[in-house]
Amino acid sequence: MQPYSPQRRTALVLCGTGAHGAYHAGVLRALQESGVKIDVMAGHGVGVGAAALAAIDGAARLWEADGIWRSAEVRTWYRWKWPLRAAGWFGAVLVAVLVAPLLLPVFGLRPTVEPFVVAALIVIATLVLASAASVIAAQRRSRGRRKVEGAWWWRILAAPFGAEPAREAFAAALWQLIRGAANVARPASQALGHRYAEVLADSLGQPGFRELMIVATDLDARHDVVGALLGEPYRNAFMAPRPGRERHAEAFDLADGGQDHAFDLVSAGLTPPLGCDPFLMSFPVESYWRGETHRVCDRPGAIVRLLEELAAVGVSQAIVVSAVPPPPSPHRLSASRLEIRHRLGEVLAAAESSALRDAIEMARLRFDSVYLIRPHHNPVGGFDVGGAYDEASDRQHGLEELMDGAYEDAYQQFIEPVVGASGEQIARVGARRAPRGEPQSEPMI
């Protein structure tokens, strides 16, 4: 394993789900402050949003005072859909209405049945109307794109959480950077992706702009889809044929022909594979898929595919960032939380941790250097966008604290021991090789 060198082609790989994007923000802030050279921004899951922003010199939109991860709106991400929330509140009211007559005699009052029956009927009717409204809304969203089958109640219960607020937040941040000072309304998803790809392609090579690679999973095609905007000659290497693979079915050149899918892939990455409806991605009629609409979402194990694709386009150094801590040692069991969002988050975190281990072992054979930045302890799960209670410290652990911890981890695990030590080695080598009488060059970081 060779030491870190700023002369080699370096990729920053961001992986995780939901709230773990706050960890990416802290790491990006530290790397930007220290001047670490990054050639390719790559990501899957919530990492696609940070990678897309950082590729067009917009990473600060993640950690600024009014940025994505410090905004109060982040608490609305991946929450229960409104029909289920309404059903919960009205269900509580219904229970109160039905139980109240039984408690009135305790206070010496005589119950009256009729008002409570009327109130119960009103609550039931409201629940039915809320469910019907949810079904109609789901049908309108999917009309003309993709038909669904199943009883009406599965439209409500099958996917209890919504990923739309997360997509909306990153779409707004990207459009704010693209439009600049122009007061122009944000276009639809495909038009936004097309405009984003144009801006990145035109600015590639300028300070602050980097190449991009993002990956999602196509549930209908049953394989990953990879989008990349790369410079020459790496662009040709990305689209080159691979044995046993149809590259036109799984690879999208975001600089030519795949521009419309740039934000579609970001939206797919922001959609967890559990608890949320997949994102519907429509392909052009002239494409390989002949105008079909596929269901796409994230996959915790996509880190392996992402590193494989990066190695094929000349990346020799990879910095992998994950908010999932290392496996715990014995006698470190914590109380199991009963919320379904936490349970799903645990499944995704376990899958990501296992995939991360395999990916790092594989990457050591493909890259000159592989570095991993991750927290030693993190109680915040993928769906804990409002923070989580930490048993170890007996207090609430919020996203801002996760972001600050990531900033420190980046310095302690990579910048100081790796970049700092590499700079000292470069300086020593330069001192030995510099001709006598000529000034010695400063170390590159």
C-alpha positions in Angstrom: 0.0 0.0 0.0 1.5 3.3 -1.1 1.3 6.5 0.9 -1.1 9.3 0.0 0.1 11.5 -2.8 -1.7 14.6 -4.2 -0.3 13.8 -7.6 -2.4 10.7 -7.9 -6.0 10.7 -9.1 -8.2 10.8 -5.9 -11.9 10.1 -5.3 -13.9 10.9 -2.3 -16.6 8.3 -1.8 -19.7 9.1 0.3 -22.0 6.4 1.5 -24.9 6.2 3.9 -28.6 6.7 4.4 -30.7 9.7 5.4 -29.4 11.5 8.5 -25.9 10.1 7.9 -25.5 12.9 5.3 -24.7 15.2 8.2 -21.5 13.2 8.7 -20.6 13.8 5.1 -21.0 17.6 5.6 -18.5 17.6 8.5 -15.9 15.6 6.6 -16.3 17.8 3.4 -15.8 20.9 5.5 -12.6 19.6 7.0 -11.2 18.5 3.6 -12.0 21.8 2.0 -10.4 23.8 4.8 -7.2 21.7 4.6 -7.0 21.9 0.9 -7.0 18.2 0.2 -7.1 17.6 -3.6 -10.1 15.7 -4.8 -10.5 14.8 -8.5 -13.8 12.8 -8.4 -16.8 13.1 -6.2 -18.6 9.8 -5.8 -21.5 8.6 -3.7 -24.5 6.4 -3.2 -27.4 6.8 -0.9 -27.6 10.2 0.7 -24.0 10.7 -0.4 -25.2 11.4 -4.0 -26.6 14.7 -2.8 -23.4 15.8 -1.2 -21.4 14.6 -4.1 -23.5 16.5 -6.6 -23.2 19.7 -4.6 -19.5 19.4 -4.0 -18.9 18.7 -7.7 -20.1 22.2 -8.6 -18.3 23.9 -5.7 -21.4 23.9 -3.5 -20.4 21.8 -0.6 -20.8 24.7 1.8 -24.5 24.5 1.2 -24.4 21.4 3.4 -22.9 23.0 6.6 -23.7 26.7 6.4 -26.0 28.3 8.9 -28.9 28.2 6.5 -27.6 25.0 4.8 -29.3 21.7 4.4 -28.2 20.0 7.6 -28.7 23.0 9.9 -32.2 23.7 8.6 -35.2 22.9 10.7 -36.9 21.3 7.6 -34.5 18.4 7.8 -36.8 17.0 10.6 -39.5 16.5 8.1 -37.5 14.0 6.1 -38.6 10.4 5.9 -41.5 10.9 8.3 -44.8 9.1 8.3 -47.0 9.9 5.4 -49.8 12.3 6.2 -52.6 9.8 6.0 -50.9 7.6 8.5 -50.3 10.5 10.8 -53.9 11.6 10.5 -55.1 8.0 11.1 -53.0 8.0 14.3 -54.4 11.2 15.7 -58.0 10.4 14.8 -57.5 6.9 16.2 -56.5 8.4 19.5 -59.5 10.7 19.4 -61.7 7.7 18.6 -60.4 5.7 21.6 -61.0 8.7 23.8 -64.5 9.1 22.5 -65.4 5.4 23.1 -63.7 5.2 26.5 -65.1 8.5 27.9 -68.7 7.1 28.6 -67.1 4.3 30.7 -65.3 6.9 32.9 -68.1 9.3 33.4 -69.8 7.3 36.2 -66.6 7.5 38.2 -67.2 11.3 38.5 -70.9 10.9 39.3 -72.0 11.8 35.8 -74.6 10.0 33.6 -73.3 9.1 30.2 -75.1 10.2 27.1 -74.7 7.7 24.3 -75.9 9.6 21.3 -73.2 12.4 21.1 -70.4 9.9 21.4 -71.8 7.7 18.7 -72.1 10.7 16.4 -68.5 11.7 17.2 -67.3 8.2 16.5 -69.0 8.2 13.1 -67.4 11.5 12.3 -63.9 10.2 13.1 -64.4 7.0 11.1 -65.7 9.1 8.1 -62.6 11.3 8.4 -60.3 8.3 8.3 -62.1 6.9 5.2 -61.8 10.3 3.5 -58.1 10.6 4.4 -57.4 7.1 3.0 -59.3 7.9 -0.2 -57.4 11.1 -0.7 -54.1 9.3 -0.2 -55.1 6.7 -2.9 -56.2 9.4 -5.3 -52.9 11.3 -4.8 -50.9 8.1 -5.4 -52.8 7.4 -8.6 -52.3 10.9 -9.9 -48.5 10.8 -9.2 -48.1 7.5 -11.1 -50.6 8.2 -13.9 -48.9 7.9 -17.3 -45.6 6.6 -15.7 -46.1 3.3 -14.1 -49.2 1.2 -13.2 -49.4 -0.4 -9.8 -51.5 -3.4 -8.6 -52.9 -4.4 -5.3 -55.7 -3.4 -2.9 -56.2 0.3 -2.1 -55.0 -0.1 1.5 -51.5 -1.3 0.4 -51.0 2.0 -1.2 -51.0 3.5 2.3 -49.4 0.7 4.3 -46.8 -0.6 1.9 -44.5 2.4 2.1 -45.2 4.4 5.3 -42.4 7.0 4.8 -41.9 9.7 2.2 -38.6 10.6 0.6 -39.9 13.7 -1.3 -38.8 16.3 1.3 -35.1 15.1 1.0 -35.3 15.3 -2.8 -36.9 18.7 -2.6 -34.1 20.0 -0.3 -31.3 19.0 -2.5 -33.1 20.1 -5.7 -33.6 23.6 -4.1 -29.9 23.7 -3.1 -28.7 22.6 -6.6 -30.9 25.1 -8.4 -29.8 27.9 -6.1 -26.2 27.3 -7.2 -27.1 26.9 -10.9 -29.3 29.9 -11.3 -27.1 32.3 -9.4 -28.7 35.7 -9.0 -31.4 35.0 -11.7 -34.9 34.9 -10.3 -36.1 31.9 -12.3 -38.5 29.2 -11.2 -37.0 25.8 -10.7 -37.7 23.4 -13.6 -38.9 19.8 -13.4 -36.6 17.0 -12.4 -35.2 16.1 -15.8 -34.8 19.7 -16.9 -32.9 20.4 -13.6 -30.6 17.4 -14.2 -30.0 18.5 -17.8 -29.1 22.1 -16.7 -26.9 20.7 -13.8 -24.9 18.5 -16.2 -24.4 21.3 -18.6 -23.0 23.6 -15.9 -20.7 20.9 -14.6 -19.5 19.9 -18.1 -18.7 23.5 -19.1 -16.9 24.2 -15.8 -14.9 21.0 -15.5 -11.3 21.7 -14.8 -12.0 25.1 -13.1 -11.2 25.6 -9.4 -13.8 24.0 -7.2 -15.4 21.9 -9.9 -14.8 18.1 -9.9 -15.8 15.0 -11.9 -18.8 13.1 -10.6 -19.9 9.5 -10.3 -23.1 8.4 -8.6 -24.9 5.0 -8.4 -28.4 3.7 -7.7 -30.2 0.4 -8.1 -32.8 -0.4 -10.7 -35.3 -2.7 -9.1 -36.9 -3.7 -12.5 -33.7 -4.4 -14.3 -32.2 -5.9 -11.2 -28.8 -4.3 -11.4 -27.1 -1.0 -10.5 -27.2 2.1 -12.7 -24.2 4.4 -12.7 -24.1 7.9 -13.9 -20.8 9.8 -14.4 -19.5 13.1 -15.8 -15.8 12.6 -16.4 -13.1 14.3 -18.4 -11.1 12.8 -21.2 -9.7 10.1 -21.4 -11.6 8.7 -18.5 -15.0 9.3 -20.1 -14.2 6.8 -22.9 -13.0 4.3 -20.3 -16.3 4.6 -18.4 -18.5 3.8 -21.4 -16.1 1.1 -22.8 -17.7 -2.4 -23.1 -17.3 -4.8 -20.2 -17.4 -8.6 -20.5 -20.9 -9.9 -19.7 -22.4 -6.4 -19.3 -24.6 -4.2 -21.4 -23.1 -0.8 -20.7 -26.0 1.0 -22.4 -28.4 -0.5 -19.9 -26.5 0.4 -16.8 -24.1 3.3 -17.5 -25.1 6.9 -18.3 -22.7 9.5 -19.6 -24.0 12.6 -17.9 -22.1 14.8 -20.4 -23.6 13.2 -23.5 -27.0 11.6 -23.8 -27.6 11.1 -20.0 -27.9 14.7 -18.9 -31.7 14.3 -18.2 -30.9 11.5 -15.7 -28.5 13.5 -13.6 -31.0 14.6 -10.9 -33.0 11.4 -11.4 -30.1 9.4 -10.1 -29.7 11.9 -7.2 -33.4 11.4 -6.4 -33.0 7.6 -6.5 -30.0 7.7 -4.2 -32.0 9.8 -1.7 -34.7 7.1 -1.6 -33.9 4.3 0.9 -34.7 0.8 -0.2 -36.8 0.2 2.9 -39.9 2.1 4.1 -40.2 4.4 1.0 -41.7 4.1 -2.4 -39.0 3.8 -5.1 -38.3 6.7 -7.3 -39.8 6.4 -10.8 -37.2 7.0 -13.5 -38.4 7.4 -17.1 -36.1 6.6 -20.0 -36.2 8.2 -23.5 -37.9 6.3 -26.3 -34.6 6.2 -28.2 -32.6 4.7 -25.3 -31.9 1.1 -24.5 -35.0 0.8 -22.4 -37.3 2.2 -25.1 -39.3 4.7 -23.0 -39.9 2.4 -20.0 -40.3 3.8 -16.4 -38.3 1.9 -13.8 -38.3 1.9 -10.1 -34.9 3.0 -8.7 -33.6 3.5 -5.2 -30.4 3.1 -3.1 -28.7 -0.1 -2.1 -26.4 -0.3 1.0 -24.0 -2.6 -0.8 -23.5 -0.3 -3.7 -20.2 0.9 -2.3 -18.6 -2.2 -3.9 -19.9 -1.3 -7.4 -18.9 2.3 -6.9 -15.3 1.5 -6.1 -15.2 -0.9 -9.0 -16.3 1.8 -11.4 -13.8 4.3 -10.0 -10.9 1.9 -10.4 -11.8 1.5 -14.1 -11.6 5.3 -14.8 -8.1 5.8 -13.5 -8.7 6.5 -9.8 -5.7 5.3 -7.7 -6.6 6.7 -4.3 -10.0 6.4 -2.6 -11.2 8.2 0.6 -14.3 6.4 1.8 -16.6 8.2 4.3 -19.3 6.3 6.3 -21.2 7.4 9.4 -21.6 3.7 10.5 -19.2 3.0 13.4 -17.1 -0.2 13.5 -18.8 -3.4 14.9 -19.1 -3.2 18.7 -17.0 -5.3 21.1 -18.5 -7.8 23.5 -20.7 -6.4 26.4 -21.7 -3.3 24.4 -25.3 -4.2 23.7 -27.8 -1.3 24.0 -31.5 -1.3 24.6 -33.5 -2.0 21.4 -35.7 0.8 20.3 -39.2 -0.1 19.2 -39.8 2.5 16.5 -40.1 1.0 13.1 -37.9 3.8 11.6 -35.1 2.8 14.0 -35.5 -0.9 13.2 -35.3 -0.2 9.5 -32.3 2.0 10.1 -30.5 -0.8 12.0 -31.0 -3.1 9.1 -29.6 -0.6 6.6 -26.6 0.2 8.9 -25.8 -3.5 9.4 -25.9 -4.1 5.6 -23.8 -1.0 5.0 -21.2 -2.1 7.6 -20.9 -5.6 6.0 -20.6 -4.2 2.5 -18.1 -1.6 3.6 -15.8 -4.3 5.0 -15.9 -6.3 1.8 -15.5 -3.2 -0.3 -12.4 -2.0 1.5 -10.8 -5.4 1.3 -11.5 -5.5 -2.5 -10.3 -1.9 -3.0 -6.9 -2.6 -1.5 -6.3 -4.8 -4.5 -7.5 -2.2 -7.0 -6.1 1.1 -5.6 -2.7 2.3 -4.6 -4.2 3.7 -1.3 -7.6 3.4 0.4 -8.5 5.5 3.4 -11.6 5.2 5.6 -13.2 7.9 7.7 -15.9 6.8 10.1 -17.0 7.6 13.7 -15.9 5.4 16.6 -19.4 5.9 18.1 -22.6 7.1 16.5 -26.1 6.7 18.0 -27.8 8.5 15.1 -29.4 6.1 12.7 -30.3 6.6 9.0 -33.8 7.8 9.8 -33.0 9.7 13.0 -33.2 13.1 11.2 -34.3 14.7 14.5 -31.4 13.2 16.5 -31.3 10.2 18.8 -30.9 9.4 22.4 -27.4 8.2 23.3 -27.2 5.7 26.1 -23.5 6.0 26.5 -23.7 9.7 27.4 -27.4 9.7 28.6 -28.4 12.6 26.4 -29.8 13.6 23.0 -27.3 13.4 20.1 -28.3 15.8 17.3 -27.2 16.2 13.7 -25.1 19.3 14.4 -23.1 17.2 16.9 -22.7 14.5 14.3 -21.5 17.1 11.8 -19.0 18.5 14.3 -17.8 15.0 15.2 -17.2 14.2 11.5 -15.1 17.4 11.2 -12.9 16.2 14.0 -12.7 12.6 12.7 -11.6 13.9 9.3 -8.6 15.7 10.9 -7.8 12.9 13.3 -8.1 10.0 11.0 -6.9 11.4 7.6 -5.7 15.0 7.4 -3.2 15.0 10.3 -1.8 11.4 10.2 -2.1 10.8 6.4 -1.9 14.1 4.5 0.4 15.7 7.1 2.8 12.8 7.1 2.7 12.6 3.3 3.6 16.3 3.1 6.6 15.8 5.3 7.8 12.9 3.2 7.4 15.0 0.0 9.3 17.8 1.6 12.1 15.5 2.6 12.3 13.9 -0.9 12.3 17.4 -2.5 15.1 18.5 -0.2 17.3 15.5 -1.2 16.6 16.0 -4.9 16.8 19.8 -5.3 20.0 20.9 -7.0 22.3 22.9 -4.9 21.6 26.6 -4.9 18.0 26.3 -6.1 15.1 27.0 -3.7 13.2 24.0 -2.3 9.5 23.6 -3.3 6.7 23.7 -0.7 5.0 20.4 0.1 1.8 19.8 -1.9 -1.3 18.9 0.1 
